[in-house]
Structure formats: C-alpha cells, structure tokens
Amino acid sequence: MSTAKWDGLLRDYAFKDPIPVTRPTLPPLESYADLLGTVWDSRWLTNSGELHERLERHLKTFLKVDHLSLLCNGTVALLVALQALDIQEGEVITTPFTFPATPHALHWSRITPVFCDIDAETFNLDPNKLEDLITPRTKAILPVHVYGTPCDIDAIQAVADRHGLPVIYDAAHAFGVKYRGRALVDYGDLAIVSFHATKLFTTGEGGALISHSPEMEQRVNYLKNFGIADEESVLYPGINGKMSELHAALGLLTLESVDEEITKRKALTQCYRESLQGVPGLILSSETAEAEPNYAYFAILIDTNTFGMSRDDVNDALRSINIFPRKYFHPLCSHYACYEELPSASRDALPVAERVAEQVLCLPLYGELSVESVNTVCQAVHALHDHARR
Ligand SMILES: *Cc1c(COP(=O)(O)O)cnc(C)c1O
C-alpha cells in the first residue's frame, strides 16, 4: 500500500522520530560503568561470578521463588528445560501462537511439535483441545503465557496428571506477573523466562529457568555449564548456557526500576483502553481473574468488517506516520516451512489461532513512551476508523 494514501488523513498524527513497539528502559550509563568496575578489578567475566550470584539471589527474592537458574537467553533455557526432564524425542504439545523459539527448541531436541489451537479470550493453548492430541509418543506439554496472560493452569494440569505428562511453561513474557498471589513463572514442572532486550525486564540477552527442588536446580546448573560438576567430573552432556557478568550487571540495575516500569506501562495501558474501548471492530483483551498483570504488551484484535479496515491496512497506515506496531504473532509457527507439513499444522485444526493471527496487532508500549504519544496513536486509529466508515 502506498504511504501517500494516508498523508492527508493522518498528517496531524505523524511522529518525527519512529515510535517502536517496545524500547528498553536503561539505567544511567555511569551506574553501569560503576558496577563494571568491580568486574574489571576481579577479571572475572563469567562462570558464576559475583554479579551472576547476586542477580540470582535478587531475582529469587523479587519473584519469591526458591529455585531459579540464570541462563544466556530464553531459548537456551527452553533447551535446558527439555534436557533437565530428559525429553529428547517423541512429541510435545504446544501452541502455534508464539515466538519461533518455542517450537524451534523442540525441533533442536529432535522432538516433533504438535500444535494445539488457542483459546479465543486468552490467546493461550486451549485445554479443551489438548487431550485429543495426546498419543503414546507425547512426552510433555509446553504452553506459553502469551503477553503474560496466565494459561488455564488448572485445566492443563488436570490433563497432564491424567496422562502423567510434565508441563513446561514458556513464561518468556510473564516476568513480574502474579497469579493467585504467586509468581506466574513459579507454576508448572519447569518454567522459563526471557530477559531479551524486547522483554519487560532485560539483561540485553538473558533468561532464567525456574524449578522446584534443590536437586533440579543443581541439575540445571550443571547442564548450563557443559555438565561439569568439578575439575575431574562431567556428569551430563550439557551446553554452554551461562549468563556473563556483563549481562548480570545490567540485570541488577534494570531490576531496580522494574516496578516503576510496570507502573508506567499500566498507566499507558489505561490510556489505550479508555481511548480505544468501544471503537467498533476493535477487541481489547480483558484482564484475567486472580492475576496481577505486568503490562508487557498491549494487543488488540481488529475485525475487518466492523472496523472497516483490515489489520494489515491499519499496520501499514500507522507505519506511514512512523508508528511501528508489531503483528505478534503472525505468521503462526504452524505456517513456517519447517512445520507446515505436520498433521497438527493443518489450518482446519487451528481455527481460532488462524483468526487471531490475522487480526492481532501489538501497539507501542514501554515506560519511556509518553501519555501524549499514546493519545496520538489512538487518535490515528480513530481517524482510520472514521475514514473507513465514510
Ligand atoms: C522472547 C521469547 C522467547 C525466547 O527468548 P530469548 O531470550 O530471545 O531466547 C521464547 N518464547 C517466547 C514466547 C518469546 O517471546
């Protein structure tokens, strides 16, 4: 679509500088330099250094979890989670509405992803469609708390228990979310979280694995360091999944402001909601009962007929005025060339995921975004709807 088409209509709402979908809030450079001073002095750059140990402790306190291991990123955390439970072949049931890392971690573990359709309200794996996908080859269930919205944990656990399957949560988006008074990342046999630059809490690259016993935490810590137990013994075929001191240092500083980041995003989310509520054809997600959200994403669905324009046209129009929303998650993972031939990837089997992937748009949301900017984004969306209706 030519951007010129929107020039007249949207000129008043155009941004001079691009508004990305997200942006990390960084600590003052001097604080980072100060903390790195200790690293320079010690010459200790990685392998469970002082800052790594401190960040692990601080995260356990912040999240109120007993067993947490830092990793170099969320994807390696997924790989290590699968190894930790000795899942290295067979099938694992997951969702197609996720970031590529989720099914790819299965593929790299020689596991066949089996895609399960999603729930129309939460966009998370639909437990009602789960049991039909279980076969003698099923080894585990890997649901994703998409946008930090809790999965239907009780229903998933009930199916898992009936079949003796472990549940690994991809909680990449769920840092800081509470569910029934407890950290969402503390649910499931294992859960992983990502500290990528685009995530709510960031170490640049990084992640963590949350487990539930000292033995499992120790096993994960061996696995992330080549399986090395001491100079003379290598216990498992591990990997290099360690977080460096440079990343841990950034994490220690960003952790100090994560509550403030959540508060700011909450206020911006309220602006979006107040302004976009009731616009015909826009569907805003509802908040989950018993959950305290982290406001990591602001996703809307756009119904082409009612709104008057398709999601893709809205996306193109906003881009033409320097607003850069993202179609998280489009295309579905089941559409990737590497998975589209799988029986579970058939479009007919995933009607809700197919529709949501065509309608979803994540609008810009980050702590340093101003209320005025959010209002301008909303005015542009209103202008598009008014234009489409005429
Ligand atoms: C970001 C993300 C990951 C991967 O995390 P990295 O730290 O980037 O490796 C996994 N799953 C989901 C759902 C994600 O959004």
Ligand as a Chemical Component Dictionary entry (heavy atoms), coordinates in Angstrom:
data_LIG
# 
_chem_comp.id                   LIG 
_chem_comp.type                 NON-POLYMER 
_chem_comp.pdbx_formal_charge   0 
_chem_comp.three_letter_code    LIG 
# 
loop_
_chem_comp_atom.comp_id 
_chem_comp_atom.atom_id 
_chem_comp_atom.alt_atom_id 
_chem_comp_atom.type_symbol 
_chem_comp_atom.charge 
_chem_comp_atom.model_Cartn_x 
_chem_comp_atom.model_Cartn_y 
_chem_comp_atom.model_Cartn_z 
_chem_comp_atom.pdbx_ordinal 
LIG C1 C1 C 0 11.411 -13.917 23.508 1  
LIG C2 C2 C 0 10.747 -15.271 23.545 2  
LIG C3 C3 C 0 11.480 -16.463 23.658 3  
LIG C4 C4 C 0 12.957 -16.515 23.501 4  
LIG O1 O1 O 0 13.677 -15.825 24.396 5  
LIG P1 P1 P 0 15.153 -15.322 24.004 6  
LIG O2 O2 O 0 15.646 -14.821 25.312 7  
LIG O3 O3 O 0 15.024 -14.256 22.958 8  
LIG O4 O4 O 0 15.929 -16.504 23.517 9  
LIG C5 C5 C 0 10.783 -17.649 23.813 10 
LIG N1 N1 N 0 9.443  -17.691 23.809 11 
LIG C6 C6 C 0 8.707  -16.583 23.666 12 
LIG C7 C7 C 0 7.219  -16.690 23.692 13 
LIG C8 C8 C 0 9.336  -15.333 23.496 14 
LIG O5 O5 O 0 8.579  -14.240 23.302 15 
# 
loop_
_chem_comp_bond.comp_id 
_chem_comp_bond.atom_id_1 
_chem_comp_bond.atom_id_2 
_chem_comp_bond.value_order 
_chem_comp_bond.pdbx_ordinal 
LIG C1 C2 SING 1  
LIG C2 C3 SING 2  
LIG C2 C8 DOUB 3  
LIG C3 C4 SING 4  
LIG C3 C5 DOUB 5  
LIG C4 O1 SING 6  
LIG O1 P1 SING 7  
LIG P1 O2 DOUB 8  
LIG P1 O3 SING 9  
LIG P1 O4 SING 10 
LIG C5 N1 SING 11 
LIG N1 C6 DOUB 12 
LIG C6 C7 SING 13 
LIG C6 C8 SING 14 
LIG C8 O5 SING 15 
# 
